[in-house]
Amino acid sequence: MSSTNKQVILGNNLRKCRFEHNEISQQELANALGVTRLTIHSIETGKFNPSVSLALKIARFFNKPVEEIFYLYES
C-alpha cells in the first residue's frame, strides 16, 4: 500500500485516563463535561471524533496536554 492510500486516524487514551483518575465512569465523565455517556463511549471506541472544544475540555478535566489523550496514527 502506498503512502497516498493511508488514512490518518484519531486515536485516544481516554479509557486509560479514566482509569488513572480514580476509575471514573463514563457517566461521571459525561456529567462533568455536559455530554452523554454514549458520546464518551463513542470517543473511546473511535466511532466519534470530538470537537476541538470537547477535546480541550477533556484535557482540562484530566489536567493533561491534549496530546497525551489524543493522537494521530496512519492506517
N, CA, C and O of each residue as an XYZ file, in Angstrom:
300
protein
N       0.845     -1.180      0.000
C       0.000      0.000      0.000
C       0.884      1.235      0.000
O       1.793      1.359      0.821
N       0.614      2.143     -0.922
C       1.412      3.357     -0.974
C       0.963      4.332      0.099
O      -0.148      4.241      0.620
N       1.843      5.261      0.416
C       1.537      6.219      1.478
C       0.353      7.110      1.125
O      -0.276      7.679      2.017
N       0.038      7.240     -0.167
C      -1.102      8.064     -0.548
C      -2.428      7.411     -0.193
O      -3.447      8.096     -0.119
N      -2.437      6.112      0.026
C      -3.662      5.400      0.376
C      -3.869      5.299      1.880
O      -4.910      4.817      2.327
N      -2.911      5.739      2.654
C      -3.036      5.626      4.098
C      -4.005      6.660      4.636
O      -4.079      7.793      4.159
N      -4.741      6.231      5.642
C      -5.714      7.100      6.288
C      -5.150      7.542      7.634
O      -4.564      6.737      8.358
N      -5.322      8.800      7.966
C      -4.911      9.307      9.265
C      -6.117      9.214     10.200
O      -7.195      9.733      9.908
N      -5.907      8.544     11.324
C      -6.989      8.269     12.272
C      -6.656      8.891     13.619
O      -5.502      8.911     14.046
N      -7.691      9.398     14.278
C      -7.526      9.951     15.618
C      -7.697      8.841     16.642
O      -8.765      8.239     16.751
N      -6.639      8.578     17.387
C      -6.701      7.611     18.473
C      -6.784      8.348     19.798
O      -6.620      9.567     19.856
N      -7.042      7.594     20.867
C      -7.123      8.253     22.164
C      -6.789      7.304     23.309
O      -6.852      6.081     23.182
N      -6.434      7.915     24.420
C      -6.145      7.212     25.668
C      -7.193      7.551     26.730
O      -6.895      7.579     27.924
N      -8.406      7.803     26.287
C      -9.439      8.270     27.198
C      -9.767      7.241     28.277
O      -9.907      7.590     29.449
N      -9.888      5.995     27.889
C     -10.195      4.955     28.882
C      -9.091      4.869     29.935
O      -9.368      4.759     31.130
N      -7.842      4.919     29.481
C      -6.701      4.890     30.403
C      -6.748      6.092     31.352
O      -6.486      5.956     32.547
N      -7.081      7.252     30.819
C      -7.169      8.455     31.656
C      -8.262      8.300     32.703
O      -8.082      8.702     33.852
N      -9.389      7.722     32.318
C     -10.467      7.498     33.287
C     -10.009      6.556     34.391
O     -10.302      6.770     35.567
N      -9.289      5.513     34.000
C      -8.803      4.540     34.970
C      -7.824      5.199     35.943
O      -7.879      4.963     37.150
N      -6.933      6.025     35.402
C      -5.935      6.705     36.231
C      -6.558      7.790     37.107
O      -5.937      8.239     38.071
N      -7.756      8.208     36.788
C      -8.450      9.266     37.530
C      -9.492      8.617     38.447
O     -10.689      8.880     38.334
N      -9.014      7.773     39.348
C      -9.874      7.078     40.313
C     -10.958      6.240     39.655
O     -12.053      6.085     40.198
N     -10.644      5.698     38.478
C     -11.562      4.825     37.756
C     -12.941      5.471     37.556
O     -13.979      4.829     37.721
N     -12.917      6.745     37.200
C     -14.155      7.482     36.948
C     -14.938      6.780     35.836
O     -14.354      6.324     34.853
N     -16.235      6.699     35.994
C     -17.074      6.017     35.000
C     -17.301      6.917     33.790
O     -17.080      8.127     33.848
N     -17.744      6.310     32.701
C     -18.098      7.083     31.520
C     -19.189      8.091     31.867
O     -19.154      9.233     31.410
N     -20.159      7.665     32.678
C     -21.260      8.550     33.045
C     -20.779      9.730     33.878
O     -21.222     10.859     33.667
N     -19.879      9.480     34.820
C     -19.349     10.569     35.648
C     -18.584     11.578     34.799
O     -18.713     12.787     34.993
N     -17.793     11.080     33.863
C     -17.060     11.979     32.972
C     -18.027     12.757     32.086
O     -17.877     13.963     31.894
N     -19.008     12.059     31.556
C     -20.009     12.719     30.709
C     -20.717     13.830     31.475
O     -20.906     14.926     30.948
N     -21.104     13.556     32.701
C     -21.784     14.569     33.523
C     -20.888     15.782     33.742
O     -21.346     16.921     33.665
N     -19.611     15.534     34.015
C     -18.669     16.630     34.269
C     -18.456     17.494     33.025
O     -18.179     18.689     33.135
N     -18.586     16.891     31.846
C     -18.328     17.603     30.594
C     -19.599     18.121     29.927
O     -19.528     18.896     28.972
N     -20.750     17.701     30.421
C     -22.001     18.138     29.821
C     -22.343     17.435     28.528
O     -22.965     18.023     27.644
N     -21.940     16.169     28.407
C     -22.260     15.362     27.227
C     -22.921     14.067     27.705
O     -23.085     13.857     28.907
N     -23.296     13.207     26.765
C     -23.921     11.939     27.137
C     -22.852     10.861     27.351
O     -21.717     10.985     26.892
N     -23.247      9.815     28.052
C     -22.351      8.674     28.242
C     -22.020      8.059     26.887
O     -20.895      7.612     26.666
N     -22.991      8.034     25.983
C     -22.762      7.479     24.653
C     -21.678      8.254     23.903
O     -20.910      7.665     23.142
N     -21.612      9.559     24.112
C     -20.556     10.362     23.492
C     -19.190      9.900     23.976
O     -18.277      9.711     23.173
N     -19.045      9.716     25.285
C     -17.770      9.255     25.842
C     -17.427      7.874     25.302
O     -16.293      7.629     24.891
N     -18.402      6.975     25.301
C     -18.183      5.622     24.784
C     -17.761      5.665     23.310
O     -16.836      4.961     22.903
N     -18.437      6.485     22.527
C     -18.131      6.578     21.095
C     -16.740      7.152     20.837
O     -16.061      6.734     19.899
N     -16.315      8.099     21.658
C     -14.954      8.631     21.534
C     -13.946      7.538     21.867
O     -12.985      7.328     21.126
N     -14.164      6.838     22.987
C     -13.232      5.793     23.412
C     -13.073      4.689     22.366
O     -11.974      4.167     22.178
N     -14.153      4.337     21.691
C     -14.099      3.250     20.709
C     -13.723      3.722     19.314
O     -13.640      2.917     18.387
N     -13.493      5.038     19.156
C     -13.076      5.565     17.864
C     -14.206      5.731     16.867
O     -13.951      5.943     15.682
N     -15.450      5.639     17.317
C     -16.587      5.808     16.420
C     -16.963      7.274     16.240
O     -17.726      7.618     15.338
N     -16.423      8.137     17.101
C     -16.746      9.559     17.060
C     -15.502     10.352     17.420
O     -14.830     10.056     18.407
N     -15.200     11.362     16.612
C     -14.103     12.272     16.920
C     -14.683     13.505     17.606
O     -15.597     14.139     17.079
N     -14.158     13.843     18.775
C     -14.698     15.003     19.478
C     -14.342     16.302     18.764
O     -13.368     16.376     18.014
N     -15.141     17.305     19.012
C     -14.807     18.639     18.509
C     -13.541     19.106     19.220
O     -13.144     18.535     20.236
N     -12.926     20.120     18.694
C     -11.731     20.666     19.335
C     -12.072     21.140     20.739
O     -11.316     20.900     21.679
N     -13.212     21.815     20.883
C     -13.570     22.318     22.212
C     -13.806     21.182     23.197
O     -13.410     21.294     24.357
N     -14.437     20.093     22.771
C     -14.643     18.961     23.678
C     -13.313     18.283     24.010
O     -13.092     17.889     25.155
N     -12.437     18.143     23.032
C     -11.117     17.557     23.295
C     -10.348     18.393     24.318
O      -9.679     17.849     25.196
N     -10.448     19.710     24.199
C      -9.768     20.588     25.149
C     -10.402     20.512     26.536
O      -9.695     20.565     27.543
N     -11.725     20.388     26.599
C     -12.401     20.222     27.890
C     -11.981     18.919     28.560
O     -11.773     18.875     29.773
N     -11.859     17.872     27.772
C     -11.416     16.573     28.314
C     -10.005     16.710     28.865
O      -9.722     16.255     29.973
N      -9.119     17.336     28.095
C      -7.739     17.530     28.539
C      -7.692     18.352     29.822
O      -6.941     18.032     30.743
N      -8.486     19.400     29.879
C      -8.532     20.238     31.077
C      -9.052     19.438     32.268
O      -8.523     19.564     33.372
N     -10.078     18.619     32.057
C     -10.637     17.812     33.139
C      -9.564     16.913     33.756
O      -9.469     16.793     34.978
N      -8.754     16.281     32.895
C      -7.712     15.374     33.376
C      -6.405     16.090     33.697
O      -5.447     15.461     34.149
N      -6.359     17.402     33.466
C      -5.159     18.201     33.717
C      -3.951     17.649     32.955
O      -2.862     17.484     33.504
N      -4.188     17.370     31.668
C      -3.139     16.831     30.800
C      -3.140     17.605     29.495
O      -4.166     18.161     29.101
N      -1.998     17.646     28.822
C      -1.987     18.222     27.469
C      -2.877     17.368     26.557
O      -2.938     16.148     26.712
N      -3.547     17.992     25.633
C      -4.448     17.260     24.742
C      -3.714     16.139     24.001
O      -4.308     15.109     23.683
N      -2.419     16.341     23.725
C      -1.633     15.337     23.003
C      -1.383     14.070     23.823
O      -1.016     13.038     23.260
N      -1.571     14.131     25.127
C      -1.440     12.928     25.952
C      -2.705     12.087     25.919
O      -2.689     10.915     26.298
N      -3.787     12.676     25.472
C      -5.054     11.955     25.411
C      -5.393     11.565     23.974
O      -5.870     10.458     23.723
N      -5.151     12.459     23.051
C      -5.474     12.222     21.637
C      -4.210     12.217     20.797
O      -3.284     12.989     21.047
N      -4.175     11.349     19.808
C      -3.011     11.229     18.933
C      -3.466     10.780     17.549
O      -4.551     10.220     17.392
N      -2.629     11.032     16.552
C      -2.895     10.611     15.185
C      -2.042      9.409     14.834
O      -0.887      9.309     15.248
N      -2.625      8.494     14.062
C      -1.848      7.385     13.517
C      -2.350      7.047     12.121
O      -3.483      7.368     11.762
N      -1.506      6.407     11.350
C      -1.881      6.043      9.977
C      -2.338      4.603      9.922
O      -1.801      3.733     10.608
N      -3.330      4.369      9.100
C      -3.853      3.021      8.937
C      -3.776      2.628      7.466
O      -4.169      1.519      7.102
